[in-house]
Each structure stands twice: as structure tokens, then as C-alpha cells.
Amino acid sequence: MTRVFSGIKPTGHLTLGNYLGAMRQWVQADQHRSDALFCVVDLHALTVDHDPARVRRLSRQAATLLLAAGLDPELCTLFVQSHVDEHARLSYLLECVATDGEMRRMIQYKVKAARERERGGSVRLSLLTYPVLMAADILAYGTDEVPVGDDQAQHVELARDLAVRFNQRYGHTFVVPRATLPAVAARVMNLQEPGSKMGKSDDSGPGIVYLLDEPDVVRKKIMRAVTDSGREVVYDREGRPGVANLLEILAACTDGNPAELASVHRSYGALKAAAAEAVVEVLRPVRARHQELCADPGYVEGVLREGANKAREMARPVVDAAYRAIGLLPRV
Ligand code: AQP
């Protein structure tokens, strides 16, 4: 059976981008058709300036939202990255096959390092090495497929490269994974800055739809989305990024096609109203289920405990094999 692994970082409140770009595929497809693991990758949240209490709170919230969105612990394994030591153990070995040049070429590193410097902070070494830890997350489970949004495709490519290089140098140890991207909304853009990705740790609140936003807040944000001075609704990602973003959001929420939807909604106002209602409807059950789950924190904790136990059992033999292959003495 195909092994699927993917994760989500507790660096902010989860967004519509996270949902349409990744979570929806996990819930609707991956957990049904594969042996799937999903992870709150909390170690990755420590790569930028962070508040410990907030990371803890957001980790719990992310796990709760994943369940609220429809991940079913009977069908998949849900756990928290720091509860399974194998990720950090493997990451060090992969640092011994990765190069600093490779790390410095990562787009997300360049963007986030620049942002940290702009804010007057220093750049943590872990921000540079974060894609190696992500490669360890993936490779520790013999993963075949990694369902991600477009912004993570480069990191999955690195995981592939490291797997191939390790296997060539030290003998076959890792399955070589590949990224799988959604057909539409692989990169949901910020509603106020359609040239930038909708990111959960961005400062631009009005341009970001959060999964827990009230329906009226969602409507307001989408109705105020930046479009352009034209009037005609056309699907053109390059020329009309704001309109294209709304068409993709609407298409993803209604299982439609952005180009076809462009001929249905004749004005920007009509398109925005349709997109707003579609998003409200998609998020309604998620918010309701989230509220129910918040009333039962013991259930969520139990799922995460069970998930970590299962994940540990799966990762340990792979990581032990890597330790032997690279030349370390087996534990006695
Ligand atoms: N805007 C987006 N459109 C489509 N997919 C997206 N994803 C994130 N933003 C969008 C996908 O969501 C999954 C989890 O993302 P992550 O937690 O690994 O964080 P990220 O990719 O670094 O993006 P974020 O959410 O914007 O976080 P910050 O602001 O901390 O960088 C991934 O599959 C991602 O592709």
C-alpha cells in the first residue's frame, strides 16, 4: 500500500491556504487510499522567533483542527513530531549528506531569513537546516508520496535528492518520495497582496482567511479582496492574479474548474460573493466540529498518544537501518 506522509507547522492559526493546498486532500483522498501519517511538525516552529506557550497552544489547536477537518484516527496516524525522537535522530545523519549550498538555495529560507533580518532579529541555524529535518520526517517512514501545497515542493525535491544520495553512498536504505500537489489552489494567494502566498505567520490579517474565522469575517475579507481595475472576469494567473485567486478558491471549494467559473460569474462582485459563500460553507462543519473537540481535550490527547506510539514503531527500524548503513556501531 502506498505510504503517505505530510505535516503542518504550528507557526500561526491555520489558513484557507493550508486547508485547500493540503488538508483537504489528506481528508478526502489520502487517508482513504493509502497508509497515511499526518504530523504537527512542532520542531519546525522553533526555527523562527517563537513564544513557547504559543507554540504549545497552536500545536494542540492544529491537531484539533486536523481532526475537525475530518482526519479519522481509524484510517490514518496523527501525531506530534517532537513525540517521536526518530525525526531528530535521522536529521543529523541527513545533515551529513546534505551541503550548505543546497540549504542556502531554498526559497523559503531566503524569504524567511530576509523577514527575520527586517524585523531586526538574527537568523537561527535551524531555519537553514529545517529542510533536512523535513527530509527526515518524510524518509523515516518509507514515504512514497508527500501531499503538499506548491510552496513545499522544493523541500520534497530535496528529500528525494538526499534519499538518492544516501542510497548511492551507503546502500539502499530509503524509499525515494515524490510530492503530490492539488489540481487547483496549490498556492492560495493573500487576498490583499495577490502576488504573495497566503501564509499563516504573515502579518497581513485582512488578506488571510483563518479556518476559525467567523462567517461574517470570512465574507468581509473576501468581499474586500484586491482584484484589479478591469471589469471582465477572466482566468489569467499572470495578468489578473487577484481574480485568478478568487476563481481558484471558488473552484477548490465547489469541485469546479476556474476557467469555466470565469464564464459563469460576470462581475467581480458576483464572483466575490460566490467565493465567500463557498468558503463559509466549506468551513462551517470544520468550525462546529472544532468546538465539539475543544470540549473533549482528553480525546485529542489520546489520539496523539496512540499516533506517536504507532509512528515510533514505524520509524525506528528505518532509522536504525540508516545508522548501521552510514557506519555507526549498533547499540549493544
Ligand atoms: N497559501 C497556500 N496555498 C496552498 N497550500 C499552502 N500551504 C501553506 N500555505 C499554502 C500548504 O499547507 C501545508 C502546511 O504548511 P506548513 O505548516 O508546512 O507551512 P508553510 O508551507 O511554511 O506555509 P504557511 O502555512 O504559510 O506557514 P508559515 O507562514 O509559517 O510559513 C503544506 O503542504 C503547505 O504547502
Boltz pocket constraint, residues with backbone or C-beta under 6 A from the ligand:
constraints:
  - pocket:
      binder: B
      contacts: [[A, 7], [A, 8], [A, 9], [A, 10], [A, 11], [A, 12], [A, 15], [A, 16], [A, 17], [A, 18], [A, 19], [A, 20], [A, 21], [A, 22], [A, 23], [A, 147], [A, 148], [A, 149], [A, 150], [A, 151], [A, 152], [A, 185], [A, 186], [A, 187], [A, 188], [A, 189], [A, 197], [A, 198], [A, 199], [A, 200], [A, 201], [A, 202]]
      max_distance: 6.0
